[in-house]
Amino acid sequence: MANRSFEDFTPGRRFTFKERTLTADEIIAFAREFDPQPMHIDEAAGRASILGGLAASGWHTSAVMMRMLCEAYIDGSTSEGSPGVDLMEWKRPVLAGDTLGGHCEVLEARVSRSRPEIGIVRLRAEVTNQRGEIVAISEYVNMMRLAGKDAAYADG
C-alpha cells in the first residue's frame, strides 16, 4: 500500500530534497555517455569555458533532480507517471564538488474529469547548490491515484 496518494498533494505542500554532491568522476561518466561536450568531460576545457570548471550537463542535473523527486515523494506514492514537463531551466552551472538540494512544491491539484480515480498534480521543483543559488527549475504534472483506488493495479 502506498504511503501518499492524491489527497496528500494539497497546493502549497513542499517536499525537501536529500542533498547530493556531484563528483568529477560521475560528471565525466554521465557526459561521456550522454553529452560529450568538452566542458563536461575535460577539467581543463571546463575551466577555459564560460562555466568556470568541470560542469555537469544540464541533462545530468535534470537526472539528479528526478532522483531527488523519487526520494522526496514519488517512491511510496500512488504515482502513475507524468504526461510531460512544461518547464525545464538550467539557471547556473553545476560544477564538480557542488552539493545539490532544494525542494518541490505543489502548485495545483485536481481530479481528472475523464479518469476520476486519478488526480492531476502540478508541481514546481527548484534545485539549489550549497550556496542556496537556484541551479535548475522544473514545472511538471504528476498523475496520482486517489486513496482507496489501488484495486486497478490488481485488475491490470
URKA-V643503 format. One record per helix or strand of 3 or more residues. SS is the DSSP state (h for helix, s for strand). FROM is the first residue (numbers start at 1). LEN is the number of residues. Records with the same first field share a line. If there is no record, write none. Layout:
# URKA-V643503
SS: FROM-LEN  FROM-LEN
This chain:
# URKA-V643503
h: 6-3  24-11  38-4  43-6  58-17  151-5
s: 14-3  84-7  99-13  118-11  134-12
